[in-house]
Amino acid sequence: MQRFLNKRTGRPDSSFLRSRLFVGAFVFCALVWLLDPLLNLLLMQEASPSISFDHSPTELYFRTLLSALVFGCAVVLRIVLLKYRSQNRELSEQRENMQRIISSEPECVKTVAQDGSLLDMNPAGLNIIEADSIDQVRYASVYDLIAPENRQDYITFNERIFRGESGSMEYDIIGLKGARKCVETHAVPLLDESNRVTAHLAITRDITAFKQSQKDLKQFSVAVEQCASVVMITDTQARLTYVNPRFESVTGYSSEEALGQTPRILRSGKYSPVFYQQLWARIGAGRSWRGKMQNRRKNGELYWVMAVISPIKDEAGDITHFLCTQEDVTNSHNLTEQLDYQARHCMLTGLINRYEFEQRLTQLLERARTDHTNHAVFFLDIDQFKVINDTCGHIAGDQLLRQLGSVMQAHVRQHDSVSRLGGDEFAVLLEYCVPEEAVRVAEKLRLAIDETNFAWGDQAFRVSASIGVVCLDSSSPGTAEILSYADTSCYMAKEQGRNRIYLYQDDEASQRRQGEMQWITRIHEGIEKNQFCLYVQDIVGLQQDKEQHYEVLLRYREADGSIIAPGAFLPSAERYGLSPKLDRWVINRVCAFLAKTGRKDLKLSINLSGLSIADTELLVFVRKTLQHYQVEPAQLCFEITETAAISNLGNAIQFINAMKEIGCRFALDDFGSGLSSFGYLKNLPVDFVKIDGIFVKDILIDQVDLAMVRSINDIGHLMGKKTIAEFVENAKIAEELAALGVDYGQGYGIAKPYCIEVLNPDKR
């Protein structure tokens, strides 16, 4: 049968049929005679039993014509049958092809009856509704798969399709296994030959992920719009294509002004072109850049940002845009700079402090060893500073220190460093200075200070300084040794009569050693001969609780009766390990005094050195002393500085806990001077926190100091500790402290230090 079909078109081949007509002609003649009996019947003649050739021409014509008609009909019927079979086969193949296409279609193809029955659905659709096969859902109602809130809308939609309309719809379905999905369907009416709608034909796709992406994108868009950080997007040519509202509020530029511009409009002018070239080279290579930089607002104001710039790539990995986020960190940057400045500078004079001085000295020593250069270090101690401080108070003393700091700055080179180490001690670091020049500069400083007239009220004072000079070169020892040499040289200058210079030299090592040991000898003699004496200063209550106690202060009494402040001997005592011996002398004297007075209401605070905290035998000594003098432990409060506690934190915690078990109390002195103060405070079981006087004395004029005092007080109270403010110089400061809730105050505005014997009733 295939021979009748054209191999290219699949239809009946006409050339093949023509070739067969010749064969058919011969077959026709045979059929005429073979069908002769049948033809006789058709022609209403008697059929002859045999084939007869005796017919008239007319009869023979009709016989032949009739046979041809019969044969022709047979041929036509055969051709029609072949064509029908071919078309049927072609239609079947088309139907199979269509079925394969529909089955492989990645989106759902389905037909739905007017009542909502599912007529057919491809595998993609079965996957969406979580069906295993079409037999599982065929003729089931699709309405049952529609989410309840969308069901009526879908029924209406189906009715519209059967009215001959087409349309689309989004709705949620709930699969046979319970999964909820969002789908989008496009439906048309399926018509028969009479243009009647027989089914609802739809292509449906799962848009759940797309909807979630839209939702995420919308949330992201809202987040970017409401983001507290500046968000900018540029094209590859650095032209701004998007800025969020925060950009407008931070920079002052509106989006209309910014779009199409480049970030150059924000440049501060503080960076070289190389900086920006390196930045763009990095992000242009597909890497992110992050860092802090300074920008300029529209009004010209400079501000600091923490910026992150990242490339945005397409699916091919090519950069299409750049995303930049910036956080305005101006306040935190300024605060950090302020804290860094405070950590490196003396707040009173504005000079660098001991920490920064030592850092610079270390760097200078390394430079000297590397390039074999000469430098110098001065230590200066203000002569008779105690006289001014005690006569006129701390305010006058502070003013003198500020004035002297300015004098020193004015008499050194710009790249030299002047530092206030603490109290009335200063230091100078001279870079690239040979010994002869160092001595000349030291003398220049001494004369400038000597010529300084300090007036306070109706009093005028002459000021002088003792200066120790140490020269540095490539053979100089480490920082600690240099500082020790400078400190000793300064004391040697004082020992030789004050207001003079002492140059440290290696060939005078024996003399230097004798000078250093002089204070050691005097300390030992002072303990043995009771040349030390005790002073006290009032610590008064600022709140309703008016409990009062006193801080014990150590002094050295010269043979002529003059009193030397602890700044003269305590550094040597600390340096040479004598401070624990001094602490024991003070503890013993205080307990003896309490036993002598018999006052159980008297509470005294004793300062302990950092070395004493690590002294394991001190606890035993305190117990024995309290027991010997029959003193209540609660009458003693030990004070340790924040610096000493932090540097020996483990020992400090153990020591404090052991002392508190006896019944003694503890105070943390000079709190706030360290940057990590609050972090350590919660670990130290102290009863009192003494707020560093550097924050207290200016709280009436400095809002930062006021905030620091308030913070320390609040944190201390939260931790269950009482607070004591030092350097209370006047009544107004005391009133402000009371308003802040500070528990106690101490300072010249409350009471100056006086001899402890005043507290003895027998001496009143």
C-alpha angles and dihedrals in degrees: 000000000000089000090073091059127082108242092220101043101024090227131116111291110234095197090055090051093051091053089053094052092074090054088047091056093061090044087051094058091050091048091053092062095036090052093044094109090051091048091051090058091047090051090049094248130129113267115242117223090231139035112277128198095188102104135129118253092249093050091046090052093052092045091052094045092050092049090050091052092051092048093046092051090051091051093047092048089050092051092047091049091051092048091048091051090048093049091045090052091047091049090049091051091049090049090050091048091049091048090051091049092049091046092051094044107118091216128065117270115187143160121216130194123230092260091052097260115149109240101178141346135182124236092263089059092045088054091053093052091040094242121152096211141355090253089064093063108018111130090006116129113264087204088076089061094053118096109255094244091054100037100093092046090053092049089053090047091052091050090053091053091053088052086064099262128125127215150140135247142181120218143146124255130197112217126223089261094048102260113144118217137173115230138182119213133193112196136186131181115259109224132201126213090282092053091248118145108247100168147001108250114197141172110209129185132193107245097171093113091043092052091048089050089050090050092047091046091050091048089047090049091050090046091051092047092050095035115132089219127075112258122196131173122195134182121239089275090060093249113146112247098169138019126174126226091262088063089059095049094046101041100030091230118121119227090251090056094045104042111095091019125101127241086259087093086073098049114129097203089236096111133066123240088252090065092058093041091056091046094053092042089057098048091039087060089057098260129122124245125207133176148111119281140166120243135181126237123222090262091055096255115141120229138173126240136184102222135193118189119188133175119241113218133196126226091278091056095250119139111247103165144359124236118208125185120186131186118202102235097166094121095045091043091052091046091049091049090048092050090045089049091049090048090054103033140058107247092210100054103016090235122130114272132233094273094054092042092054091048091053092045091053091051091048092051090053090050091050091054092047102047099019094239130156126241138161142221126207127196114197127191119188110235117232092359088143090063092059093041094051095040100046103019135244094299091062091044091052091050091051091051091051091049093049091048089057091048092053093047090053094054101050132067121271094251094048120098127234117191138183105218095187140294108008095333121115134177134200128202115202116195121213096002126145118217095258092053091045092057091047092052091046090053090048090054093046092053092046091053092043090055092051113111114202117199125190117176107314093337126094125196134194113222130205137173138213112220129199116198126201121181120213131211139150092290096053118123126238130302096266093052093048091051090049091051092049092047092049092046089053091052090047088056089052091046091054092058108289128256091068143100126250118195116205113227132174094230090062094055094125092051091047091050091050090052092049092049092049093081091044089056092046091051092052091046091046091056094045096044096036093242088147117084136190128243128180136206124203122252105195133189116252096190133056089287100082095185109150131202137163139235115228114227125195122225136176118228116212121215089257091056096255115140122232118205119233091252088079099056109016095075090055091044090052093044095051098038098253098120095090089055090051090048091054091049090053093047092050093047093048093050090047090051092050090049090049095050094043089211109148091181093060114104121187132189119217123198117228125199124232090251092057091058089062092046105107092191095057093080091056090048093052093050093050093046093050091048093047095052095034091234121163108244090222088067090069125073117182120211125206125178120248090240093053092046094050094046090052099028098150094046091042094055092046093046094047093049091049092049092048090052087061089051102257122134129229137215129193107223128210091012115186098036091105124069092226096048099125092046092059098036094072089057096050114082095212126148098213135037115204109207111224109256091227088076096039105053096063102037091115092061106022118067092193092056089046091052091048093052091047092049095048091047093048094046091046092052091047087057092049096252131133118236129224122192117211127205095036094171101176146007094264091058089049091052092050091049091050090051090052090054098249108162103214140016134206130181147086091297088064104030139332120232115276139175114291091230089075087075091059109099090212090061096049 
